[in-house]
Amino acid sequence: MGNVTVKYINNLQLGIIAGEHRLIADEPKEKGGDDLGPNPYEYLLAALGSCTAMTLVMYARRKNMPLESVEVDLSFKREHNQDAAGVEDKKNFMEQITREIHVKGNLSEQEKNRLLEIAQRCPVCRTITSKLQVEDTIYLNQK
């Protein structure tokens, strides 16, 4: 699928190498960063939004739907569950991504509903809603 390398630059700035593309991640100034790029959650939302839009465009093309454009607005929130207020245990947090999909075109109600179903099946959505496992290895560079 793809490989990405993330490398520390300075303060909270991180260089991201994805194939031939160079990006930067950072945190806002109020969180100690220099605000030189999106933060990691913004990249997560961008991954979901771009996958959603690409999936819908590809599906509409295959099905000859009159889809003219797609725009996806996303937000992320994390808050304590009501019965666990004040508890710092991670399992007592509710995390939610809100995804609003705006489509343009002469689409029927049935086509619009089908596009919503397809959006819920985009690969990144399936990945982040699955029981994803991260396999870690750490190396100490002696350079």
Secondary structure, DSSP 8 states (H G I E B T S, - for coil): ---EEEEEEETTEEEEEETTEEEEE---GGGTS---S--HHHHHHHHHHHHHHHHHHHHHHHTT--EEEEEEEEEEEEEE-GGGTT---GGGEEEEEEEEEEEEES--HHHHHHHHHHHTT-HHHHHHHS-------------
